[in-house]
């Protein structure tokens, strides 16, 4: 017996945000714009292009507005920004985004360390922003960070994640994402948590965010698809991490995810060939090889040797 | 709804064979023996320690008999060797192995290039060896190579794999493995092929062999476990490849597999800590970092930051 998977999936490219914000290599504004344009040309329809954080704390995102101004009108693409608080929400509005990703956090220690408030405090922030975002006509995605484990508190109880999801849904939301911020999720755990999420907030589209820190990222992506998730995050080349989460490494690579899904008959509308080219270009910009594999092996199906 | 997985799995360590035979770095006989001893101490109960190939063609395996003589009696461990033909079978007998892995091949081109005969020719070789191995009291595992794709012929029809499996089972076998020799399998494909194998040869234990070439190896391992496979191959550090299969890269890493399975409540009887130590030791011997992740990240569960 084989598992049920959707016939298609939406991939959200998070490389320009999650990828670059954790990298010691500062990409120029021009290069960021070029990266986003290449991703759009490859077929990405949702691109998380910036994070509205304090530029003194995260210099990689200091040019957020400059980048967004040049890509927000890319045809057919929803460009989004990561919003952590009311200040970030104002910046998203000013940048004329049509989609925001708000970050809730499953543990108090992580919330306090990164955002100076508790997990519940962030839920309260969202209850205010949810209304304002709806009034502004924005698509509202909320990510629950450290939903599979926390670098400060260790294991995170599923009940805690579900309580936050319920509160977020009550305030209003168009999509809820569970994020494995530090790469400790495994496939059975992914099945269990998304099954519980689907029961807790029926009808709310589910999204998943995985890091390949312990080599389980692609297994988790497949588990998510088998569990009702219809939106997956990935980053070009597998760039990524989290400056506030010790031990986090790269996201799953967009090109490796597309390569796996294509062969498993899950359509993404994205060109693997264009992604491979974009990754090679990005590696030139970053000055190093990135963790993804697909850009460096012969595409399949293909006869590799005569 | 969550998937069914077994409560425990047997892992066959193939690093000393599949890992080393493809590596340009020649490990000394002493280091190979040390590697195998460390694996046994970590809890591995099945170790593929050598391949009976032509030493002129594969110098990495030239000391097969010398290695085997020093590890064949490790208590509680079944040390096996890869057998490609009658000559290899004789060498396995002479080395006093109690377990052999014979290699069948799903495509004629791969069989001809590597073993100078057709896929059917190898099945016929097995029909002879199966009886002799049974008479000698050996555990008989047969691997069907390139079962998910061939570097020479491209896609491999499932019917072809199943026909070979049926013929192998008719000759007698204690376990059949499907090998993704070049790392092109994906989870849905793994589910489909093992479901078909289970129907074709009911009652024959199923084993799986994956390479992480395109970052699908761990997703495939999880898919195999959800499809009735009870034995998984892996190599310490993710060493590996195939000298005769262009484009093949490392096996899935034993420590990363154990790390994933532990968290998903699938017991392997293997110590992750001992594997991490062994990988770090092996990296010193090989003079480079290996592809596995688990030896280089903080073990989980653990609070990573104060």
Interface residues (C-beta under 8 A of the other chain):
Chain A: X1 X2 X3 X5 X149 X151 X152 X153 X154 X155 X182 X183 X184 X186 X187 X188 X189 X191 X192 X195 X212 X213 X214 X215 X216 X218 X219 X221 X222 X223 X226 X246 X247 X249 X252 X253 X256 X259 X260 X263 X264 X265 X292 X293 X294 X297 X298 X300 X301 X302 X303 X304 X305
Chain B: X1 X2 X3 X5 X149 X151 X152 X153 X154 X155 X182 X183 X184 X186 X187 X188 X189 X191 X192 X195 X212 X213 X214 X215 X216 X218 X219 X221 X222 X223 X226 X246 X247 X249 X252 X253 X256 X259 X260 X263 X264 X265 X292 X293 X294 X297 X298 X300 X301 X302 X303 X304 X305
